[in-house]
Amino acid sequence: MTVLYIILLAFIQGITEFLPISSSAHLLIFPQIFNIEDQGVIIDIAGHIGSLFAVLYFYRHDFSLILKNFFKGGDNSFLLKLVLATFSTVVVGAILVLFNIEFRNPKVVIYTSIIFGLLFYLADRFGKNRDGMEKLTVKEAFYIGMAQILAIIPGVSRSGITLTEGMYLGLKREVALKFSFLLSVPTIILVGLGGAYKFIKSPESIDVLPIVLMALFSFIFSLFVIKFVLYFVKKCSFKIFALYRVALGIFLYFYLK
């Protein structure tokens, strides 16, 4: 893989990880559309790791407060919500890794893009859009985590499905978005650990440079996108992303059939 190709993949990862359009789907279908050799799971995970560090950097004050409360006996209610929201993903992810179950199939993206794009539109259009982060209950955080399990399937979109559930439960768009971003940290860490386990179990000869470049450029692009989405959601609805997902599914239906 050339450096330019790695940067292009990192650009795709950085944009699509924090837009509700599914990064895994775009990294999967991009080589299919342009008839390029698939970059493989390790490069995809490197891209997610770059996005992880972008979230950690952007929300460093939030995570610093969470750690401070944890070690000094402060209010740990938000940490509890993150843990519960991640719990179901841990269980299901562990099962998939142990039994080597994957859903890496481009044709799956056709149906997940359309179905979950429509659900996303309905949640954005008819969600109550009234509550702040302080109104998010432990039970609701758990429900968002349960919904996140579906993001294991390419095309569902982790940010998309957590936003859909959050808006359905009554969170404001920007609040649902922030919780989705913060929830991405433990989730992406789990993805990285799963990838590391697979590599240790079946080690392959890998080139370190593409992995480092993918993570680095994904970090840079992800930072810009996080800032853009947080600004965008204050001015506009998510309807354009829902319509894009439906259009993508229809396009892939005719392209991949």
TIFI-583770 format. One record per residue: residue in one letter; x, y, z negated of N, C-alpha, C in turn. Coordinates in steps of 0.02 Angstrom, whole numbers. Atoms other than C-alpha are relative to their C-alpha. Layout:
- rest | n.px | n.py | n.pz | ca.px | ca.py | ca.pz | c.px | c.py | c.pz
- a | X | Y | Z | X | Y | Z | X | Y | Z
...
//
This chain:
- rest | n.px | n.py | n.pz | ca.px | ca.py | ca.pz | c.px | c.py | c.pz
- m | 42 | -60 | 0 | 0 | 0 | 0 | 44 | 63 | 0
- t | -38 | -62 | -4 | 63 | 172 | 46 | -20 | 47 | -58
- v | 14 | -49 | 52 | 72 | 316 | -77 | -64 | 39 | 16
- l | 59 | -38 | -21 | -59 | 410 | 24 | -65 | -39 | -13
- y | 59 | 43 | 12 | -180 | 263 | 11 | -15 | -4 | -75
- i | 10 | 2 | 72 | -154 | 252 | -177 | -32 | 65 | -24
- i | 28 | -64 | 20 | -189 | 438 | -195 | -73 | 5 | 21
- l | 69 | 0 | -24 | -347 | 417 | -91 | -45 | -42 | -45
- l | 38 | 43 | 46 | -406 | 274 | -203 | -9 | 35 | -68
- a | 5 | -37 | 63 | -367 | 379 | -357 | -50 | 57 | 5
- f | 48 | -53 | -12 | -467 | 521 | -282 | -72 | -27 | -4
- i | 66 | 32 | 2 | -616 | 404 | -257 | -18 | -18 | -71
- q | 12 | 19 | 70 | -599 | 338 | -435 | -15 | 61 | -42
- g | 9 | -60 | 40 | -582 | 511 | -510 | -67 | 33 | 10
- i | 65 | -32 | -15 | -737 | 577 | -422 | -58 | -44 | -24
- t | 59 | 42 | 10 | -851 | 427 | -440 | -7 | -27 | -71
- e | 5 | 25 | 69 | -810 | 376 | -620 | -47 | 44 | -41
- f | 38 | -45 | 42 | -893 | 530 | -692 | -60 | 32 | 35
- l | 63 | -15 | -33 | -1026 | 557 | -562 | -42 | -64 | -4
- p | 41 | 60 | 9 | -1174 | 438 | -582 | -12 | -39 | 64
- i | 7 | 34 | -64 | -1137 | 347 | -419 | 41 | -64 | 5
- s | -36 | 64 | 6 | -1028 | 199 | -475 | 69 | 0 | 32
- s | -69 | 3 | -25 | -838 | 201 | -459 | 17 | -69 | 26
- s | -17 | 68 | -21 | -826 | 11 | -448 | -29 | -16 | 68
- a | 31 | 11 | -65 | -946 | 10 | -301 | 40 | 33 | 56
- h | -37 | -37 | -52 | -848 | 141 | -204 | 69 | -29 | 11
- l | -65 | 32 | -8 | -680 | 58 | -238 | -7 | -67 | 35
- l | 12 | 65 | -32 | -757 | -105 | -178 | -18 | 7 | 74
- i | 25 | -6 | -69 | -843 | -43 | -19 | 47 | 39 | 45
- f | -45 | -40 | -42 | -707 | 78 | 39 | 43 | -43 | 46
- p | -39 | 42 | -45 | -590 | -59 | 105 | -44 | -36 | 51
- q | 45 | 36 | -45 | -741 | -147 | 182 | -20 | 45 | 59
- i | 22 | -46 | -52 | -800 | 6 | 279 | 56 | 15 | 50
- f | -56 | -20 | -43 | -627 | 51 | 346 | 45 | -59 | 19
- n | -35 | 61 | -20 | -570 | -130 | 368 | 73 | 1 | -25
- i | -65 | -1 | 32 | -424 | -113 | 247 | 3 | -56 | -52
- e | -7 | 53 | 51 | -355 | -247 | 133 | -21 | 25 | -68
- d | 23 | -18 | 67 | -439 | -243 | -37 | 59 | 9 | -47
- q | -57 | -16 | 44 | -324 | -164 | -167 | 5 | -45 | -61
- g | -1 | 47 | 55 | -373 | -290 | -301 | -20 | 32 | -67
- v | 27 | -22 | 65 | -434 | -280 | -480 | 50 | 40 | -40
- i | -51 | -34 | 41 | -268 | -224 | -558 | 4 | 74 | 17
- i | -2 | -70 | -21 | -265 | -63 | -456 | -63 | 36 | -23
- d | 63 | -30 | 24 | -448 | -32 | -498 | 4 | 16 | -74
- i | -6 | -10 | 73 | -411 | -53 | -684 | 48 | 58 | -14
- a | -47 | -56 | 9 | -262 | 67 | -669 | -35 | 66 | 10
- g | 39 | -60 | -12 | -381 | 195 | -598 | -45 | 17 | -58
- h | 43 | -10 | 59 | -500 | 171 | -744 | 41 | 23 | -60
- i | -42 | -21 | 55 | -356 | 191 | -866 | 17 | 74 | 6
- g | -12 | -71 | -11 | -315 | 359 | -787 | -59 | 42 | -20
- s | 62 | -35 | 20 | -496 | 412 | -809 | -8 | 0 | -75
- l | 3 | 5 | 74 | -488 | 352 | -990 | 40 | 56 | -33
- f | -42 | -52 | 30 | -344 | 469 | -1030 | -26 | 70 | 14
- a | 31 | -64 | -15 | -436 | 611 | -944 | -54 | 17 | -51
- v | 53 | -10 | 51 | -584 | 589 | -1063 | 31 | 14 | -68
- l | -33 | -10 | 64 | -469 | 574 | -1213 | 30 | 70 | -6
- y | -29 | -67 | 1 | -381 | 735 | -1165 | -55 | 53 | -3
- f | 52 | -50 | -4 | -539 | 831 | -1123 | -39 | 6 | -66
- y | 38 | 1 | 62 | -629 | 779 | -1283 | 45 | -15 | -60
- r | -49 | 15 | 53 | -473 | 773 | -1392 | -23 | 27 | -68
- h | 23 | -28 | 64 | -553 | 884 | -1525 | -56 | -43 | -30
- d | 54 | 44 | 25 | -707 | 771 | -1537 | 29 | -64 | -29
- f | -29 | 63 | 25 | -601 | 614 | -1555 | 44 | 13 | -61
- s | -40 | -18 | 59 | -485 | 703 | -1677 | -45 | 5 | -61
- l | 47 | -6 | 55 | -636 | 743 | -1785 | -26 | -68 | -22
- i | 23 | 68 | 15 | -699 | 563 | -1773 | 52 | -37 | -42
- l | -54 | 34 | 36 | -530 | 496 | -1830 | 10 | 31 | -69
- k | -8 | -34 | 65 | -517 | 627 | -1968 | -53 | -23 | -49
- n | 55 | 23 | 43 | -688 | 578 | -2037 | 9 | -72 | -21
- f | -8 | 71 | 14 | -645 | 394 | -2026 | 53 | -12 | -55
- f | -55 | 12 | 47 | -481 | 405 | -2122 | -7 | 39 | -65
- k | 8 | -40 | 61 | -537 | 537 | -2248 | -69 | -7 | -31
- g | 64 | 13 | 31 | -708 | 467 | -2286 | -53 | 52 | 14
- g | 50 | -49 | -18 | -810 | 598 | -2195 | -62 | -32 | 30
- d | 61 | 24 | -33 | -969 | 581 | -2093 | 19 | -45 | 59
- n | -17 | 48 | -52 | -947 | 424 | -1987 | -61 | -23 | 41
- s | 62 | 20 | -34 | -1123 | 419 | -1915 | 9 | -3 | 76
- f | -9 | 0 | -72 | -1068 | 464 | -1739 | 45 | -58 | 22
- l | -43 | 58 | -15 | -929 | 334 | -1742 | -41 | -64 | -1
- l | 43 | 59 | 4 | -1059 | 205 | -1794 | -42 | -6 | 64
- k | 40 | 1 | -61 | -1165 | 253 | -1643 | 42 | -24 | 59
- l | -44 | 23 | -54 | -1017 | 230 | -1526 | 15 | -74 | -5
- v | -15 | 71 | 11 | -975 | 62 | -1604 | -59 | -44 | 20
- l | 60 | 39 | -16 | -1153 | -2 | -1590 | -15 | 1 | 75
- a | 12 | -6 | -72 | -1168 | 62 | -1411 | 49 | -43 | 39
- t | -52 | 40 | -34 | -1009 | -33 | -1368 | -7 | -75 | -14
- f | 2 | 69 | 24 | -1050 | -194 | -1461 | -24 | -50 | 52
- s | 28 | 47 | -48 | -1159 | -276 | -1329 | 46 | -8 | 61
- t | -48 | 4 | -55 | -1030 | -234 | -1194 | 58 | -46 | -18
- v | -55 | 43 | 23 | -896 | -321 | -1298 | -20 | -73 | 7
- v | 23 | 69 | -1 | -999 | -480 | -1313 | -6 | -26 | 71
- v | 11 | 22 | -69 | -1051 | -491 | -1131 | 65 | 1 | 39
- g | -64 | -4 | -35 | -881 | -435 | -1066 | 45 | -58 | -18
- a | -41 | 56 | 22 | -793 | -569 | -1170 | -22 | -65 | 33
- i | 27 | 61 | -32 | -907 | -704 | -1099 | 21 | -2 | 73
- l | -17 | -2 | -72 | -875 | -647 | -920 | 75 | -13 | 11
- v | -72 | 10 | -7 | -686 | -642 | -946 | 19 | -73 | -15
- l | -17 | 69 | 20 | -677 | -812 | -1035 | -20 | -51 | 52
- f | 25 | 47 | -50 | -781 | -897 | -901 | 15 | 22 | 72
- n | -22 | -24 | -66 | -702 | -798 | -758 | -58 | 14 | 47
- i | 59 | -17 | -40 | -869 | -732 | -696 | 9 | 71 | 27
- e | -7 | -66 | -31 | -862 | -587 | -572 | -59 | 13 | 46
- f | 54 | -21 | -46 | -990 | -489 | -470 | 29 | 43 | 56
- r | -34 | -42 | -49 | -864 | -415 | -348 | -21 | -19 | 71
- n | 28 | 16 | -65 | -974 | -429 | -194 | -30 | 64 | 31
- p | 24 | -63 | -29 | -1002 | -279 | -76 | -76 | 0 | 13
- k | 71 | 1 | -17 | -1177 | -337 | -29 | -45 | 12 | -61
- v | 38 | -14 | 61 | -1233 | -325 | -211 | -13 | 75 | -6
- v | 4 | -73 | 6 | -1202 | -137 | -199 | -61 | 27 | 37
- i | 58 | -23 | -38 | -1342 | -121 | -71 | -60 | 7 | -45
- y | 61 | 2 | 40 | -1477 | -168 | -193 | 6 | 39 | -65
- t | -9 | -37 | 63 | -1403 | -96 | -353 | -1 | 75 | 12
- s | 0 | -72 | -15 | -1375 | 73 | -270 | -71 | 26 | 8
- i | 69 | -23 | -12 | -1556 | 86 | -214 | -43 | -5 | -62
- i | 44 | 11 | 58 | -1642 | 12 | -366 | 17 | 47 | -57
- f | -19 | -41 | 57 | -1542 | 103 | -498 | 5 | 74 | 18
- g | 6 | -69 | -22 | -1536 | 261 | -394 | -70 | 26 | -10
- l | 70 | -20 | 10 | -1726 | 266 | -398 | -16 | 7 | -74
- l | 11 | -5 | 72 | -1729 | 231 | -586 | 32 | 63 | -29
- f | -35 | -60 | 22 | -1604 | 370 | -611 | -40 | 63 | 18
- y | 41 | -57 | -22 | -1713 | 490 | -512 | -61 | 8 | -46
- l | 59 | -3 | 43 | -1866 | 446 | -617 | 17 | 25 | -70
- a | -20 | -22 | 66 | -1772 | 470 | -780 | 16 | 74 | 0
- d | -17 | -71 | -5 | -1705 | 638 | -723 | -61 | 43 | 11
- r | 61 | -39 | -16 | -1875 | 694 | -658 | -49 | 2 | -57
- f | 53 | 4 | 50 | -1985 | 635 | -799 | 25 | -9 | -72
- g | -27 | 5 | 68 | -1867 | 620 | -949 | -21 | 60 | -42
- k | 25 | -53 | 45 | -1917 | 722 | -1101 | 49 | 58 | -4
- n | -51 | -53 | -5 | -1752 | 820 | -1094 | -7 | 51 | -57
- r | 15 | -45 | 56 | -1778 | 892 | -1268 | 49 | -4 | -58
- d | -38 | 11 | 62 | -1659 | 820 | -1398 | 74 | 11 | 9
- g | -72 | -7 | 1 | -1481 | 864 | -1444 | 33 | -62 | -28
- m | -37 | 58 | 23 | -1343 | 746 | -1500 | -19 | -21 | -71
- e | 18 | 14 | 70 | -1397 | 761 | -1682 | -64 | -41 | -5
- k | 63 | 37 | 0 | -1565 | 684 | -1635 | 8 | -73 | 22
- l | -13 | 68 | -23 | -1485 | 527 | -1563 | 5 | -47 | -60
- t | 0 | 47 | 56 | -1525 | 385 | -1683 | 47 | -58 | 14
- v | -42 | 59 | -7 | -1421 | 230 | -1714 | -34 | -51 | 46
- k | 37 | 48 | -42 | -1557 | 124 | -1633 | 3 | 21 | 74
- e | -2 | -24 | -69 | -1559 | 234 | -1477 | 70 | -8 | 30
- a | -68 | 11 | -24 | -1369 | 225 | -1464 | 10 | -73 | 19
- f | -4 | 71 | -16 | -1385 | 36 | -1469 | -35 | -16 | 66
- y | 36 | 10 | -63 | -1514 | 42 | -1329 | 41 | 23 | 60
- i | -43 | -24 | -54 | -1396 | 146 | -1222 | 55 | -50 | 14
- g | -52 | 51 | -8 | -1261 | 16 | -1254 | -26 | -62 | 35
- m | 30 | 58 | -33 | -1378 | -123 | -1202 | -9 | 13 | 75
- a | 8 | -18 | -70 | -1415 | -31 | -1040 | 67 | -1 | 36
- q | -66 | -3 | -30 | -1228 | -10 | -1010 | 24 | -69 | 24
- i | -20 | 67 | -21 | -1210 | -199 | -995 | -11 | -10 | 75
- l | 16 | 8 | -71 | -1290 | -187 | -822 | 54 | 28 | 45
- a | -53 | -31 | -41 | -1142 | -82 | -763 | 55 | -49 | 19
- i | -47 | 53 | -20 | -1042 | -243 | -753 | -10 | -17 | 73
- i | 16 | 14 | -69 | -1130 | -264 | -587 | 17 | 60 | 43
- p | -19 | -57 | -42 | -1052 | -154 | -450 | -61 | 35 | 29
- g | 54 | -40 | -29 | -1165 | -13 | -393 | -50 | 25 | -52
- v | 46 | -23 | 52 | -1261 | 4 | -556 | 22 | 68 | -26
- s | -31 | -61 | 26 | -1142 | 142 | -618 | -7 | 4 | -75
- r | 0 | -5 | 72 | -1092 | 149 | -800 | -28 | 67 | -23
- s | 26 | -65 | 20 | -1121 | 335 | -813 | -73 | 8 | 21
- g | 68 | -5 | -25 | -1280 | 320 | -709 | -50 | -34 | -45
- i | 49 | 37 | 40 | -1364 | 187 | -816 | -3 | 26 | -72
- t | 2 | -29 | 67 | -1313 | 267 | -982 | -37 | 67 | 1
- l | 38 | -63 | -8 | -1379 | 435 | -920 | -74 | -14 | 8
- t | 70 | 19 | -11 | -1539 | 351 | -861 | -34 | -17 | -66
- e | 29 | 20 | 64 | -1569 | 272 | -1031 | -2 | 59 | -49
- g | -2 | -58 | 45 | -1516 | 429 | -1125 | -55 | 50 | 15
- m | 53 | -48 | -19 | -1635 | 542 | -1028 | -69 | -31 | -12
- y | 63 | 34 | 15 | -1774 | 413 | -1044 | -17 | 5 | -74
- l | 11 | -4 | 72 | -1750 | 418 | -1233 | -12 | 71 | -23
- g | 16 | -69 | 18 | -1769 | 607 | -1230 | 59 | 47 | -8
- l | -58 | -44 | 7 | -1590 | 674 | -1232 | 2 | 51 | 57
- k | -12 | -49 | -52 | -1552 | 833 | -1138 | 53 | -26 | 48
- r | -48 | 26 | -49 | -1453 | 804 | -978 | 72 | 8 | -23
- e | -69 | -12 | 20 | -1294 | 884 | -1045 | 20 | -41 | -61
- v | -14 | 41 | 60 | -1308 | 788 | -1210 | 9 | -73 | 20
- a | -6 | 69 | -25 | -1337 | 622 | -1122 | 66 | -9 | 37
- l | -63 | 2 | -38 | -1188 | 663 | -1011 | 60 | -4 | -47
- k | -56 | 0 | 48 | -1072 | 699 | -1158 | 5 | -68 | -35
- f | -2 | 65 | 34 | -1122 | 539 | -1248 | 25 | -54 | 48
- s | -23 | 47 | -50 | -1094 | 443 | -1086 | 76 | 4 | 9
- f | -73 | -10 | -6 | -919 | 519 | -1069 | 37 | -30 | -60
- l | -33 | 26 | 60 | -873 | 479 | -1249 | -4 | -76 | -5
- l | 9 | 72 | 1 | -942 | 304 | -1233 | 45 | -35 | 50
- s | -43 | 30 | -51 | -831 | 276 | -1081 | 68 | -21 | -29
- v | -66 | 15 | 28 | -676 | 273 | -1192 | 6 | -72 | -25
- p | -6 | 70 | 21 | -706 | 109 | -1287 | -16 | -49 | 56
- t | 19 | 44 | -55 | -786 | 36 | -1131 | 58 | -12 | 48
- i | -57 | 6 | -46 | -637 | 71 | -1018 | 58 | -37 | -34
- i | -52 | 37 | 36 | -518 | 7 | -1153 | -15 | -75 | 4
- l | 19 | 70 | -5 | -615 | -157 | -1151 | 13 | -27 | 70
- v | -14 | 21 | -70 | -602 | -164 | -960 | 74 | -12 | 9
- g | -72 | 8 | -5 | -414 | -139 | -974 | 25 | -62 | -36
- l | -19 | 61 | 37 | -398 | -276 | -1105 | -20 | -63 | 37
- g | 22 | 57 | -40 | -500 | -393 | -997 | 46 | -13 | 59
- g | -47 | 6 | -56 | -387 | -358 | -849 | 68 | -27 | -22
- a | -65 | 24 | 27 | -231 | -385 | -955 | -4 | -74 | -16
- y | 9 | 71 | 17 | -300 | -552 | -1016 | 3 | -43 | 63
- k | 0 | 39 | -63 | -332 | -611 | -838 | 70 | -3 | 30
- f | -67 | -1 | -28 | -158 | -558 | -784 | 47 | -46 | -38
- i | -42 | 43 | 42 | -73 | -645 | -931 | -16 | -74 | 13
- k | 21 | 68 | -11 | -174 | -802 | -898 | 22 | -26 | 69
- s | -21 | 18 | -68 | -133 | -803 | -711 | 46 | 54 | 27
- p | -45 | -54 | -19 | 19 | -692 | -690 | 16 | -1 | 75
- e | -16 | -7 | -71 | 53 | -625 | -516 | 58 | 49 | 6
- s | -53 | -48 | -13 | 198 | -531 | -440 | -31 | 66 | 19
- i | 31 | -64 | -14 | 148 | -348 | -446 | 53 | 55 | 6
- d | -43 | -58 | -8 | 227 | -184 | -395 | -25 | 53 | -49
- v | 19 | -46 | 53 | 227 | -63 | -541 | -17 | 69 | 27
- l | 9 | -68 | -25 | 237 | 97 | -438 | -72 | 17 | 20
- p | 69 | -16 | -17 | 62 | 87 | -361 | -46 | 6 | -61
- i | 41 | -2 | 60 | -12 | 53 | -533 | 9 | 66 | -37
- v | -15 | -63 | 34 | 75 | 204 | -611 | -30 | 59 | 39
- l | 26 | -55 | -41 | 27 | 318 | -465 | -76 | 2 | -2
- m | 73 | 4 | 3 | -153 | 258 | -469 | -25 | 30 | -66
- a | 21 | -25 | 65 | -168 | 295 | -655 | 12 | 76 | -5
- l | -18 | -71 | 4 | -80 | 465 | -641 | -47 | 44 | 39
- f | 43 | -42 | -42 | -181 | 534 | -496 | -73 | -6 | -19
- s | 68 | 8 | 24 | -342 | 462 | -564 | -12 | 46 | -60
- f | 3 | -45 | 57 | -307 | 558 | -725 | -11 | 73 | 22
- i | 4 | -69 | -24 | -283 | 721 | -629 | -68 | 15 | 31
- f | 64 | -11 | -34 | -437 | 703 | -519 | -58 | -4 | -50
- s | 54 | 9 | 49 | -544 | 644 | -666 | -10 | 63 | -42
- l | 5 | -61 | 40 | -504 | 802 | -766 | -41 | 53 | 37
- f | 37 | -50 | -39 | -569 | 914 | -626 | -74 | -18 | 5
- v | 69 | 22 | -8 | -725 | 809 | -603 | -40 | 8 | -65
- i | 34 | -8 | 64 | -769 | 809 | -789 | -22 | 73 | -9
- k | 16 | -70 | 6 | -761 | 999 | -789 | -57 | 19 | 48
- f | 51 | -16 | -50 | -865 | 1009 | -630 | -69 | -25 | -21
- v | 65 | 30 | 17 | -1002 | 891 | -689 | -32 | 35 | -60
- l | 27 | -35 | 58 | -1020 | 979 | -857 | -27 | 69 | 19
- y | 26 | -64 | -25 | -1041 | 1144 | -765 | -63 | -11 | 42
- f | 54 | 14 | -46 | -1156 | 1068 | -634 | -65 | -15 | -37
- v | 60 | 23 | 35 | -1277 | 990 | -758 | -36 | 58 | -36
- k | 32 | -58 | 32 | -1309 | 1160 | -840 | -41 | 40 | 50
- k | 33 | -40 | -51 | -1368 | 1231 | -674 | -51 | -40 | 41
- c | 40 | 40 | -47 | -1447 | 1086 | -579 | -21 | -66 | -32
- s | 21 | 67 | 20 | -1535 | 919 | -597 | 47 | -51 | 33
- f | -40 | 54 | -29 | -1459 | 750 | -552 | -30 | -28 | 64
- k | 37 | 28 | -56 | -1579 | 726 | -406 | 45 | -15 | 60
- i | -43 | 9 | -59 | -1443 | 746 | -273 | 39 | -65 | -4
- f | -38 | 62 | 8 | -1345 | 599 | -346 | -44 | -61 | 8
- a | 48 | 55 | -8 | -1499 | 488 | -353 | -15 | -11 | 74
- l | 13 | 5 | -72 | -1537 | 527 | -170 | 60 | -28 | 37
- y | -61 | 26 | -31 | -1356 | 493 | -123 | 5 | -76 | -9
- r | -5 | 71 | 14 | -1363 | 322 | -205 | -49 | -40 | 43
- v | 49 | 33 | -42 | -1520 | 274 | -111 | 24 | 0 | 73
- a | -26 | -5 | -69 | -1445 | 337 | 53 | 59 | -47 | 11
- l | -58 | 46 | -5 | -1284 | 239 | 18 | -23 | -72 | 7
- g | 26 | 69 | -4 | -1382 | 79 | -11 | -30 | -15 | 68
- i | 30 | 10 | -65 | -1480 | 101 | 151 | 54 | -5 | 54
- f | -57 | 2 | -47 | -1319 | 137 | 248 | 35 | -68 | -3
- l | -35 | 64 | 7 | -1234 | -18 | 177 | -42 | -59 | 23
- y | 44 | 54 | -23 | -1386 | -124 | 216 | 9 | -13 | 74
- f | -8 | 8 | -72 | -1366 | -92 | 401 | 72 | -13 | 21
- y | -71 | 7 | -17 | -1175 | -86 | 399 | 26 | -70 | -16
- l | -27 | 64 | 24 | -1146 | -248 | 304 | -42 | -60 | 19
- k | 45 | 56 | -15 | -1291 | -353 | 368 | 29 | -44 | 55
//
